[in-house]
Amino acid sequence: MNLTLKVWRQKTPDDKGRMVKYLVQDVSPDMSFLEMLDVLNERLILEGDDPIAFDHDCREGICGMCGMVINGVAHGEQRATTTCQLHMRHFEDGATVTIEPWRAAPFPVVKDLVVDRSAFDRIIQAGGFVSVPAGSAPDAHAVPVKKDDADAAFDAATCIGCGACVAACPNGSASLFTAAKITHLGLLPQGQPERDSRAKAMVDQMDLEGFGGCTNTGECTAVCPKGIPLDTIAQMNRDYLKA
Amino acid sequence: MEIERHQYDVVVIGAGGAGLRAAIEARQQGKKTAIVCKSLFGKAHTVMAEGGAAAAMGNVNPGDSWKVHFRDTMRGGKFLNNWRMAELHAQEAPDRVWELEAWGALFDRTKDGKISQRNFGGHEYPRLAHVGDRTGLEMIRTLQQRVVALQQEDFAVHGDYEAYIKVFAECTITRLLKDGDAIAGAFGYRRETGQLLAFDTPAVVLATGGIGKSYVVTSNSWEYTGDGHALALLAGAKLINMEFIQFHPTGMVWPPSVRGILVTESVRGDGGVLRNAEGKRFMFDYIPEVFKHQYATTEEEGDRWYTDQANNRRPPELLPRDEVARAINSEVKAGRGSPQGGVFLDVSTRLPAEEIRRRLPSMHHQFKELADVDITAEPMQVGPTCHYIMGGVEVEADTGAASVPGLFAAGEVSGGMHGSNRLGGNSLSDLLVFGRRAGAGAAGYIDSLDRRPTASAESVAEAKAEALAPLQRAGENPYEVHHELQRTMNELVGIIRKADEITEALEAVQKLKERAAGVGAAGSRIYNPGWHLSLDLRNMLLVSECVARAALTRQESRGGHTRDDYPAMSPAWRRKLLVCGASPDGSAVTVEEKAQPSMRGDLISLFERTELSKYLTEEELTEYDKAVEESR
């Protein structure tokens, strides 16, 4: 199949950036979206052009590195799928595909489709871990975790920190990401001692980074490749208000 | 160009489960620790582990204990295991898993709130603590957050997050530096910029994983080029058990771009069955003599086992991995394979679609997205893929110390724990148990030193010259040499081996070594993958030579080493370990036989005489009788 790509090109963080049109031919429907870009990049290198910069690593949907806005939707229209797991069979021959980076003030563009997501790291550093002594190893075994709690925490823990939620949110809010982290640890016994301080520290850091507020639009969960539910945000707000 | 220089107490090479656990331990014991990894932090190969961590907690079946786990591990390894490692592993694995929970990990629960455990090949009881089918990811996330938590503590005390534990991501180590016999440092470069790096450190923990990239079909990631194995050899340490390579029985065989990617054993643990092109459940024809009593002989009994494990024997689909891989290989060679050259793995007729989606979400997603196959409606096509090397650095069981003072190894890069074949689930627990021990071993070693070894300026200059050489040559493309090495190993030193084929492989490797010395990657140092591969080639060739030489020497079939010309297992060979060494320039690889120490009396008497008689020599059986007598 043949496609027309319109790709955001931006040389440096300060560069103005623009959409550039590329024609790609003989794309196999079995290729992944990133492989299609690899093929284009190979051609660009041969032609002496600068290849399109994009983040990727595992290509199996678990590392959270990849991410681009495809046809206006973070990770593309295919639900619950990261960009690396998106395949070309979902596109029609002759179609035009627009590809843009995550757009949000706290995620400045580094180059082309690569954005700086270190704001997420700083939110985690503010409290996304267990640091109090939660007992020795056998103690952990002595405290049962209710199956329901474990399952709910489990759903929250599937977050891979890709940032699609921020890109999709009209307010550029990182609520779903932060809420997933807070909910995951807040539901577990070992996360209890720091539950309040964690919620406060992480939400405050989120605000400090310049992420917007949540207006329950729900765009975030629609694009989330792991399907993190919206009610984690309610959980976060409860914990935050209590703190 | 200036060499960036750093001083640390411990340098851990590799940031997978073993590396992180070692670094955490070294830092907890007050040592200034660096973690150096080839990819980004948190993207290590451990994240790909799906099944779980084996730990005899007895949550699902109270009959389980470390002794049963120890027995299973020894059986799986065909009694070639370093029994002290197998003992420590079985005893300490539950603590290591619970410790992860204390650090914020989350494992699937039983109804009464305990950590749930699942069945896996070769394990007598449900034993694998798991997080759906993404256990490795959860483990790395937890260990990473533990590192972050420790860094916050250090910030509070020292005002610097990286005061005691610092990550050097996207860096490759190319040489270990020595002062006399002892480790004095490590030399490498930043992949992104080509900036050269030297660490001054008295202790190095190798946690670099495996060697899969020497094979064409492999489940291993791009990082698995045998770096730690080669670094250890070149520093004068020894490798053992290099002939034993595990081919995971079920890798995806189609489409080509994902060939080798793993299909977790849980598919079989949860009821999936293997069929050939004729629709026959062929595994019943491949139950080896030594396992006759533990496995079902009819489909009916095997099927009943999933719901009633007390009164039935398990189905043969859950035989140890080497048996299943060989069976699939035989079916395909006999012309009963699937259209894409594998066999069929079917779960669609065994479980309701909803159940499959719930229990095997990643597999459902993987096949749907990568191959457009809906595993709830049709069978998968699978075949053997190079998955794990049992062989590695010869270490002391209790401390992970190699024969070179200051050198430690843990995880896949170390050898002995798994003997001739590793059980599924024993890897994640291995990383935790021996990662911690290697970290503690390194800390203890530093405390025992009177003075710090220092690397000479000449050794740094030599390492620099070696690292930069490919950039200054306009030679052959390194990818050509790599592809040929992969084909050679896959075809000639693969699952089934023969003396003449291995000899042919050794000749080929010799020629490839000469070619590798001339490969060039002219151009910039900034992210130059051709340069990276030129340097990795040295490691892959060295490790491949060890594999082939050891495989040629061992004239029997056992676990991950099958010789077509010596199809039987031999008790005499069980007593022998093959130890590989190399000259400092890597030009000559030697293989020596070494006697396997006898198992301690209280451990060997955990087994029945009838079982041991299949593995041990008459002389050893006499020792066994004496041990049993004494324990009475």
Interface residues (C-beta under 8 A of the other chain):
Chain A: D30 M31 S32 E35 D57 C58 E60 G61 I62 C63 M65 T81 Q85 L86 H87 R89 I124 Q125 G128 F129 V130 S131 A134 G135 S136 A137 P138 D139 A140 H141 P144 V145 K146 K147 A150 D151 A153 F154 A157 T158 H184 L185 L188 Q190 G191
Chain B: S39 L40 G42 K43 V47 M48 M57 P94 D95 R96 W98 E99 E101 A102 W103 G104 L106 F107 D108 R109 T110 K111 D112 G113 K114 I115 V131 G132 R134 L137 E138 R141 Q145 R146 V148 A149 Q151 Q152 E153 Y161 S221 P255 S257 I261 H365 Q366 E369 L370 D372
